[in-house]
Amino acid sequence: MTEDFLLLNPGPVPVTDEVSAAMDEPMVSHRSADFEAVYERAQDGLDYVFTESTLDGASTAPESGGTSLVLNGTATMGMESAVANLVGESDEAVSLVNGKFGRRFARIADRHTDEATRVEAEWGTSLSLDDVREAVTDDTEVVTMVHNETSTGILNPVAEVGEIAADHDATFVVDGVTSIGGDEFRLDDWNVDVAVTDSQKALAAPPGVSAMWLSADVEEKLDGESAPFYEDLEWHLRKAESHQTPFTSAVPLFRALAVAVEDIVEETMPTRIRRHRRQAKAFREGFTAMGLDLFADLREESDYSNTVTAVSLPEEVYGDDCEAFFDGVTERNVSISGGQAHLGGQIFRVSNMGGLPDDAILRGVRTVGEAMADAGVDADVEAGVDAARAELETVESAHADD
């Protein structure tokens, strides 16, 4: 008997029945009181996720405050909105790049200023803080960075870079797309001025809308006259005061997001963070126990992602030979992701974002192992599953009394 379809891609991620059902409710006007109530629910939940994504449950909102916004577009809209509203043609922007989404931030900066600088490292390796210190100056207006690089499974040192940005009074814009809602994200402690995330990732809502958090200091810098029309953040902030968006809202998606973030509030961020870390470590332990190598090359200031695991493909299924492995995964009714851009045929990636049960992690490990074995890789499937199960049970027991 074929098992149910299991989605382990790093976005979109599975959503609950309640989230799906929210989209089926009768349509209402985006200028109605009904919709305003939905937006307010989503905003309240996002306020919690943005400001209390800590293991101890403490708030990391700056004393001066800030605002959560929902945008009618995916997180790339949020990334571009931040840069386009804060950078002029002659303003200096520094973008940190060690993966596809850091590169995306840099490409956005290239379109909005003639003074864009990149601090680069090979994809999957750690960024050099010395290189960052050299690049960021008192003339730097904006620093962009990806916290959790989805393309490579590496967790970048936001705290350290935030300190460098703050030392030069630069606005620090962070892509938290695959970390916010699944791992720690400390706004004030890390000197984050703008944070961007996506509905379809750790928030576990359908794709199509995204969210931003703007500090009060950034709000004061916004000038709608020079902003793109659709991405005018000053306008978005004004409309958000009455729980609306400047333009027609994606009503069903806002409803789904409201339910998803309310689920996070109910679970609590400390519990959610521990669950994501436990499951990510189980993936890592499982894959390495069966003889596979993790892709990311870490330094002291970096770490493995707690929401996306990237694994190097062994030589038997490397490059053009990878189809046999990925076909084997698909035949088992599981969906995972390969590498992006030049990493295609070099790695595979699995996600534990959202609300996956532990048995989905074990099934993911087993599926990868069996597909590897079918493709001619000497993979110890049972050792991998046993290692993943032991990690899940050990850490679960450690938190049983929490």
N, C-alpha and C positions, 0 to 999 in steps of 0.2 A: 504494500500500500504506500502510495506516494505521500510524503510529509507535506504539510502546508508550506506555502512559499515563505521564505525567510529573507528579508531585505537587510543586508549588512553593509550597504554602500555608505560612504561618509556624506550622506545627504543626497536626496531626501531620505528621512528615516521613518520607520513605522510610526503611525499615530493610533491613538486609542479609538475605540468605537464612539466614545462620547465626543471626542474632537471631530470625528467624521460626521456624526449626527448633527453637530452644531451648524454645519454648512447646509443642511437640508431644511432648515427653518424657513418659513415664508419670507419673501423678499420685502425689505422696507427701504425707504429713502435714506440716503446717507446724510440728509439734513434733518432727520426726524429725531425725536427724543429717544426712540428705541435704539437707534444707532449710537447716539451719544452715550447711552448707558453701556453699550458694548465697548466703545472706545475707552471709557473710563475704567471698566473692568480690566481691559488689556493693559492700560497704562499703570494701574495700581499694581498688577502682577509684575510688570516689567520693572517698576520702581524697586520692588523687592529683589528681583533677580539681579539687577544691575548693582544695587548697593549692599546686598547682604550675601554675596557669593563667597562665603568664608566657612572654614571648618568649625570655627567657634560660634558662628551665628551672629557675630558682631557686625554692625554697620560700618561701611567704609566710605560713606558719602561725605564729601567735603562739607565743612561747616557752612560755607557760603551757599550750598545747595546746588541743584541742577535739575534737568528736565528729561524725561523719557518721551520719545516720539515713536509713532508707528508710521512707516513709509509705504506708499503704494508701489513697491518694487523690491527686488531682491537686494542682498547686502552690497552688491556692486554699486547700486544707486546710493546707498549710505556712504560708501567709501568715496565716491565721486562728489557727493554733496559736501562732505567735510572739507575736501581739498578745494573744491570750487568756491566755497563760501569764505575760505580763510586765506587763500593764496591769490595774489595778483601777479601780473606778468613779470614784474621785477622782484618779486619776493623769493627768498631762498627757501627751498624745501629739501629735506634730506629723507630719503626713503631707504629702509633696510630690506635687503633682498637675499633670501636663501631658500626660495621656493617659488612656486607659481603665483601665489597670492601676494607675496611681497613684491614680486615683479609687476603684478597688476596695479598695486598702489603706485609704484614708480611710473608706470605708463600713464596713469591718470595725472600724476604730477607733471609729466612732460607736456601734457596738453594744456596746462593752466599756468605754467611759468617757464620763463627762459632760464631760470636759475635752479634747475633740478639737479640734485647730486644723489648718487647711489652709493651705499655701502654694501658690498656684495660678498657673499661666500658661496662656495659650491653648494648646490641643492642637497639638502640632507645633512649638512655640516653646520656647526655652530658659528654664529656671528662673532667677530672680534670686537670686544668692547673698546680696545685701544683704537681701532679703526673708526668706531662711532665717535669717540672723544675727539679725534682729529677732524672729523667731518662737520660736527655740530659746533657752530660759533655763535657769538652774540648777535650776528646778523641773520641767523636762522629763524624763519618765521614758523615753520611747521616741521615736525618729525613724524613720519609714518612708519608703522611697524605691524607685523602680524604676530599675535601672541602664540597661537597654536597653528603651525603651518600644515594645513590639511594635505598638501601634496606630498609631504615627506614624513609626517608623524613625529615632528620635533617640536618641543615646547621652548619658545624663545624667552630670553631674560628681560621681560618687560619692566620689572622693578628697577634693574640697573640702568636701562636705557631711559626710563622715566626720570631718574635722578639726574642724568646728564642733560636731558631736555630742560628740566626745571632750573638747573644751574645757569642755563643760557636764556631763560625766560621764553623758551620756544613752546608753542602749542603742541601737545603730544596726542596724536590720533592713533588709536589702536583697533585693529581688526581682531575682534574676539569672537569671530563667527563660529568656530568649533570649540570654543572653551566656555563662553558665557552660558550658564545654565547647566554646565556639566563639570566644571572645575573651579578652583578659586580664581577670583578676579577682584582685585582690591583697588578701587578707584583712587582714593585719597592716598593710600600708602604707596601706590605706584605712580603718583602724579599724572594720572590719566585725565585729559581734558575732554576727549571725545572717544566714545566706545561704540563700535558697530557690531551687530549680530544679525543672524538670519533666522526666520521662522522655522525653516526646514531642517535645522541642525539639532543642537542639544535642547532647544525649546520644544521639539517634537510636535510641531504644527505643520500644515501643508506648505509647500513653497509658494512664493508670490508676494509676500510682504516681508519687511525687515524692521529692525528697531535700532534706535540710536539713543545714546545718553550724552547730553551736552552739559558741561559745567556752567555755572553762572558767569564765570569769567569769559567763557567763549560766547555765551549769549550776548554779552555786551559788545563783543567785537563784530557781530554780524551786521552786514549792510545789504539790505535787500536790493538796493539800486544796482549793485554790481554782481548780484548772484544770478545763476541760471534761473529761468522762469519756473520750470517744474520743480527744481531743487532748491528753491529759495527757503532756506531754513528759518529765516526771520518770519516769513509768512506761515510756515508750518508751526512755529511756536505760538504765533498769535491765534491760529485756528485751534491749536491743542488746548488753549485755555477754555474753550467751549466744547472740548472733546469732539473735534471734527478735523478733517484734513482740508487743504486748500482746494482740492479737486475731487472728482468722484471717487469714493472709497470702494475698495474690494470687500463689500459687506460680508459675504460668506467667509472670507479668509480672516477678517477681523474677528468674527465670531469664534472661529476655530482657535485662533491665537489666544483669545480671552480664556477659553476653557483650558488650553494647554498650560498657560502660565498660572492659572488657578490650581491646577494639579501640582505644579512645582511648589507653590506656597504650601499646599497641604502636605506634601512629602517633606518639605523643608530643605533648604540648600545644603546644610551640613550632611544630612542623610544622603542627598543626591550626589554630592561630591564624593563621599566615601564609596558609594555604590559604583560610580564611574571609575574611580581609581582601582577598586578591587577587580572589576571586570576587565579593565585594560591590562592590569598586571597578569590576570589569568590568561588573556590572549598571548601576552609576551612569553610567559612561562610555558604555555602549551606549544607554541610554535618553535621555540628554541629547544624544547625537550625532544621534539621529533626531528631535530637536526637542521632547522632553518635558521637564517641569520636576520636579525633586525636591520633595517636600512639605515636609520639615523646614526650619525657619528657625533657623539656628544663631547662637550667640554664641561668643565666644572659648573659653569653658569647656566647650562642648558639641561634639558631633561627629555625623557620620552613623553609623548602625548598621552593623556589619560582619556582621550575620546576617539582617537584614530591610530591604528597600528599599521605601520608600513613594514613590509618584509621583502627582502631581496629574493628574487627568483633564482633557484639553483641552475647550474649550467645545462642540465638536461631539458629545462623548459624556458631557457633564456632567449630573448629576442624573438625571432620569427617562430620559434618552437613553443611559444607560450600558449598557443591556441588549444592544444590538447589539455593543458591544465585547466584553463578557464572553461572549456567545454565540459570538463568533468564536474566542475562546481555547478554549472548551470543545469546539468543533467540531474543533479541532486536537489533541484528546486531551491537553490540558494543564489543570491546575487551579491557579488563583491565587486570591487573596483581594481582596475589596473593602474599603472603609472600614467601621469599626465605629461604632455609635451615630450621632451627627450627621454623621460623615464618610462615611456611605453615599452613593454617587453622586458623591463628590468625589475619591476617590483609589483606586488599586489598590496591592496589596502582594505582593511575591514574597520567597521565602526561599531562602537558600543554606545553611541549617543542616544539619548532619549530615555525610554523606559523598558529596555530589553530585560527579560527574565534571565536568570543564570543559565537555564538549560539552552537558551539560544546561543550563548557563548560556547558552551560545550559542543553543540551541534556545528557551530562555525569552525571550531578547531578540528573536529572529526572530518567534516566535509573537505577542508583544505588538505588534510593528511591523506584521505582516501583518493582525492583527485590527483595529488602529487604522485601517489603510488601507482595509480592507473597510467600516469604519463611517464612512468619509468624512473621516478625519483625514489631513492632508498630512504623513505620516510617512516619513522617508527610511530605509527598512528596511535597505538594504545598508550605509549609513553607520553605523547602529547596530551591526550585527553586526561590521563591520570594526573599530570602535572597541573593542568588547568583546573581540574576538579579540586585538587588538594589546595590550591591557592584560594579558590572560592570558599571552600569550607573552613580553612584556617582563618582567613580574615573575617569571614562572617561570624565565626565563633568569638573572635576578639571583640566584636562590636555588639554581641548579643544582648548585653546589659545596658547599652547606650540609651 
